Amino acid sequence: MKTNLVMTGDLNLLGIDDPAVPFAKLDALREADIAIGNLECCLFDPPQQREMMADDVSGYEGFYVPSAAGQALKLGGYKVVGNANNQNYGAEAILASNKNLDALGIAHAGTGRNSAEARAPAVVTHNRLKVGFVQRTSQYWSNNHEAGARAPGVATLKAYTAYQPPYYKDNKIPPNRPGAPAKVITWTDPEYLAQFRDEIAALRRETDFVVSSHHWGYGEEVLQYMKEIAHAAIDSGADVVMGHGPHYPLAIEVYKGKPIFYGMGSFCFMRTNKKLHRGWIGMMPKLALDDSRLSRVAFSFVRQAEDTSIAVQDLAREKEQVDRIARLSGELGTKGSVKGNDFVVQLEAA
């Protein structure tokens, strides 16, 4: 039994006037047996229309799009979306968005009426193959954003940051240099990580294939807490890790024969509350499964045009981006090769 699973990064439907346009050119997405993405907006019709100000600061207000825009997800073939990220914000907006996703028949994970519901997985079935999906965010706001025992919000994996003074052997900078930059240290809260491990292990026992999805990251570097979470997910039973947050693709790692996409970049992202976005590039991973075993892992690059349509890019014209991902992934021991407009990831050592 063969199954095709496609994953995408950030889906923000602000600026989408015609739901039929964004994904019309993406046959691989629309025809996938299971398509999964990170929904970085709420399908919510607020009682009072917002004013979009040029100097708006994105954050606590979140991204709200008209509920009618959610039809784009259905037309695009999405079966599951993750909602745990820094832009699904506000109890009323989150609950309304989940209700709209339910009406569209699109499964979702990562937000809920309380922490238990927000952490609960989504499970979809294709030809008796049960795929479990969880999403967590390490990017979230401190004021009533995380789901609580009795409060709506997002499912989180709390991480910390510390700044270590330079040491000669560690930073390769003599400690007698005034102004030498500190080393940034990140790690995951042990209690959160232990609970996450248990929940992935439980999902593994109930399903055939597990997708662990994470909103995280800052800049191009794969931070230590990201590796810690990704490896914990696979050690506990996940088959693939899909990361998102930075608005450009990041490195790929193959850990214990399982792929980790640390950042898939933007996928459908025309605007925010404060500005238009142009010129980004996104990654569309495509996974082929024989029964529950990964037989092929590849990705295409995509870009979004002025008319909001998204199209697969000719890799011969994206050599700079291909070389960049190959270099970053190579630093993590991952190899791959270009075949047509796919970059095929090598899952086993040569």
Residue pairs with C-beta under 8 A, 6 or more apart in sequence:
1 127
1 128
1 129
1 290
1 291
2 288
2 289
2 290
3 33
3 34
3 126
3 127
3 129
3 288
3 289
4 28
4 31
4 32
4 33
4 34
4 286
4 287
4 288
4 289
5 32
5 33
5 34
5 35
5 36
5 131
5 209
5 211
5 286
5 287
5 288
5 289
6 28
6 29
6 32
6 34
6 35
6 36
6 284
6 285
6 286
6 287
7 35
7 36
7 37
7 211
7 240
7 242
7 261
7 264
7 284
7 285
7 287
8 29
8 35
8 36
8 37
8 38
8 264
8 267
8 268
8 282
8 284
9 37
9 38
9 244
9 263
9 264
9 265
9 266
9 267
9 282
9 283
10 37
10 38
10 40
10 85
10 244
10 245
10 247
10 264
10 265
10 266
10 267
10 268
10 269
10 282
11 37
11 38
11 39
11 40
11 41
11 73
11 81
11 267
11 268
11 269
12 40
12 41
12 63
12 65
12 87
12 266
12 268
12 269
12 270
12 271
12 272
13 22
13 41
13 43
13 65
13 69
13 70
13 72
13 73
13 268
14 41
14 63
14 65
14 270
14 271
14 272
14 273
15 270
15 271
15 276
15 308
16 22
16 65
16 69
16 72
16 268
16 270
16 308
17 308
18 308
19 68
19 69
19 70
19 71
19 72
19 75
20 72
20 75
21 72
21 307
21 308
21 309
22 72
22 76
22 268
22 304
22 308
22 309
22 310
23 29
23 30
23 72
23 75
23 76
23 77
23 268
23 310
24 75
24 309
25 309
25 310
25 311
25 312
26 76
26 284
26 302
26 310
26 311
26 312
28 284
28 286
28 300
28 312
29 35
29 76
29 77
29 284
30 75
30 76
30 77
31 77
32 77
32 286
33 126
33 127
34 79
34 80
34 124
34 126
34 131
35 76
35 77
35 78
35 79
35 80
36 78
36 79
36 80
36 81
36 82
36 133
36 211
36 213
36 242
37 73
37 78
37 81
37 82
37 267
38 81
38 82
38 85
38 135
38 213
38 215
38 242
38 244
39 73
39 81
39 82
39 83
39 85
39 88
39 97
39 101
39 108
40 63
40 85
40 87
40 88
40 215
40 244
40 269
41 62
41 63
41 64
41 65
41 87
41 88
42 62
42 63
42 64
42 65
42 87
42 88
42 89
42 90
42 93
42 94
42 96
42 97
43 65
43 66
43 67
43 69
43 70
43 96
43 97
43 100
43 101
44 64
44 65
44 67
44 90
44 92
44 93
44 96
44 97
44 100
45 66
45 67
45 96
46 64
46 93
50 61
50 64
50 273
52 273
52 274
53 274
54 274
54 275
55 274
56 273
56 274
57 274
58 87
58 272
58 273
58 274
59 86
59 141
60 89
60 141
60 143
61 89
61 90
61 273
62 87
62 88
62 89
62 90
62 93
63 87
63 272
63 273
64 93
67 96
67 100
70 100
70 101
70 104
70 106
71 104
72 268
73 81
73 101
73 104
73 106
74 104
74 105
74 106
78 106
79 106
79 107
79 124
80 106
80 107
80 108
80 109
80 122
80 124
80 131
80 133
81 101
81 106
81 107
81 108
82 108
82 109
82 110
82 133
82 135
82 213
82 215
83 94
83 97
83 98
83 108
83 109
83 110
83 111
83 135
83 154
84 109
84 110
84 111
84 118
84 135
84 136
84 137
84 154
84 155
84 156
84 213
84 215
85 110
85 137
85 139
85 140
85 154
85 215
85 244
85 245
86 137
86 139
86 140
86 141
86 145
86 215
86 245
88 94
88 97
88 110
88 111
88 154
89 141
89 145
91 144
91 151
91 152
91 153
94 111
94 112
94 152
94 153
94 154
95 113
95 152
97 111
98 108
98 111
98 112
101 107
101 108
107 122
107 123
107 124
107 133
108 122
109 120
109 121
109 122
109 133
109 134
109 135
109 155
109 213
110 118
110 134
110 135
110 136
110 137
110 154
110 155
110 213
111 118
111 147
111 152
111 153
111 154
111 155
112 118
112 119
112 120
112 147
112 152
112 153
112 155
113 152
114 147
114 148
114 149
114 150
114 151
114 152
115 146
115 147
115 148
115 149
115 153
115 155
116 149
117 147
118 147
118 152
118 153
118 154
118 155
119 134
119 136
119 147
119 155
119 195
119 199
121 132
121 133
121 134
121 199
121 203
121 207
122 132
122 133
122 134
123 130
123 131
123 132
123 133
123 206
123 207
124 130
124 131
124 133
125 131
129 208
129 209
129 289
129 291
129 292
130 206
130 207
130 208
130 209
131 207
131 208
131 209
131 210
131 211
132 203
132 204
132 206
132 207
132 209
132 210
132 211
133 210
133 211
133 213
134 155
134 199
134 200
134 203
134 210
134 211
134 212
134 213
135 155
135 213
135 214
135 215
136 155
136 156
136 157
136 196
136 213
136 214
136 215
136 229
137 154
137 155
137 156
137 157
137 214
137 215
137 216
138 156
138 157
138 158
138 159
138 188
138 214
138 215
138 216
138 225
138 229
139 215
139 216
139 217
139 245
140 146
140 154
140 156
144 151
144 153
145 153
145 154
146 153
146 154
146 156
147 153
147 154
147 155
147 156
156 192
157 188
157 189
157 192
157 193
157 196
157 214
157 229
158 188
158 189
158 192
159 186
159 187
159 188
159 189
159 216
159 225
159 229
160 186
160 187
160 188
160 189
160 225
161 184
161 185
161 186
162 184
162 185
162 186
163 182
163 183
163 184
163 185
164 170
164 182
164 183
164 184
164 185
165 175
165 182
165 183
166 173
166 175
166 177
166 180
166 181
166 182
166 183
167 175
168 174
168 175
170 183
171 180
171 181
171 183
173 180
173 181
174 180
184 223
185 224
186 223
186 224
186 225
186 226
187 224
187 225
187 228
188 225
188 228
188 229
188 232
193 228
193 229
193 232
196 229
196 232
196 233
196 236
197 232
197 235
197 236
198 236
200 210
200 212
200 232
200 233
200 236
200 237
200 238
201 236
201 237
203 210
203 237
204 210
204 236
204 237
204 238
205 237
208 291
208 292
209 239
209 289
209 292
210 237
210 238
210 239
210 240
211 238
211 239
211 240
211 241
211 242
212 230
212 233
212 234
212 238
212 240
212 241
212 242
213 241
213 242
213 243
213 244
214 226
214 229
214 230
214 241
214 242
214 243
214 244
214 245
215 243
215 244
215 245
216 223
216 225
216 226
216 229
216 243
216 244
216 245
217 223
217 226
217 243
217 245
217 246
217 250
217 262
217 263
218 245
218 246
219 246
220 246
220 248
220 250
220 328
222 250
222 251
222 253
222 262
222 328
222 332
226 243
226 262
227 253
230 241
230 243
230 253
230 255
230 260
230 262
231 255
233 241
234 241
234 255
234 256
234 258
234 260
235 256
238 258
239 258
239 292
239 294
240 258
240 259
240 260
240 261
240 287
240 294
240 297
241 258
241 259
241 260
241 261
241 262
242 261
242 264
242 285
243 250
243 260
243 261
243 262
243 263
243 264
244 263
244 264
244 265
245 263
246 263
246 265
247 265
247 266
247 269
247 277
247 280
248 263
248 265
248 266
248 280
248 281
249 263
249 264
249 265
249 281
249 282
249 283
249 301
249 321
249 325
250 261
250 262
250 263
250 265
250 328
251 262
251 263
251 325
251 328
251 329
251 331
251 332
251 334
252 259
252 260
252 261
252 262
252 299
252 325
252 329
252 332
252 334
252 336
252 345
253 259
253 260
253 262
253 329
253 332
253 333
253 334
254 260
254 333
254 334
254 345
254 346
254 347
257 294
257 347
257 348
258 294
259 285
259 287
259 294
259 297
259 345
259 347
261 283
261 285
261 299
263 283
264 282
264 283
264 284
264 285
265 280
265 281
265 282
265 283
266 277
266 280
266 282
266 304
267 282
267 284
267 302
267 304
267 310
268 304
268 308
268 310
269 277
269 280
269 282
269 304
270 276
270 277
270 304
270 308
271 277
278 306
280 303
280 304
281 301
281 302
281 303
281 313
281 318
281 321
282 301
282 302
282 303
282 304
282 310
283 299
283 300
283 301
283 302
283 325
284 299
284 300
284 301
284 302
284 312
285 297
285 298
285 299
286 296
286 297
286 298
286 299
286 300
286 342
287 294
287 296
287 297
288 294
288 295
288 296
288 297
289 295
294 347
296 344
297 344
297 345
297 347
298 339
298 342
298 343
298 344
298 345
299 342
299 343
299 345
300 312
300 313
300 315
300 341
300 342
300 343
301 312
301 313
301 315
301 318
301 321
301 322
301 341
302 310
302 311
302 312
302 313
303 310
303 311
303 313
304 310
305 311
312 341
313 341
314 341
315 322
315 338
315 340
315 341
315 342
315 343
322 338
322 343
325 343
326 336
326 343
329 335
329 336
329 345
334 345
334 346
335 345
335 346
335 350
336 343
336 344
336 345
336 346
337 343
337 344
337 346
338 344
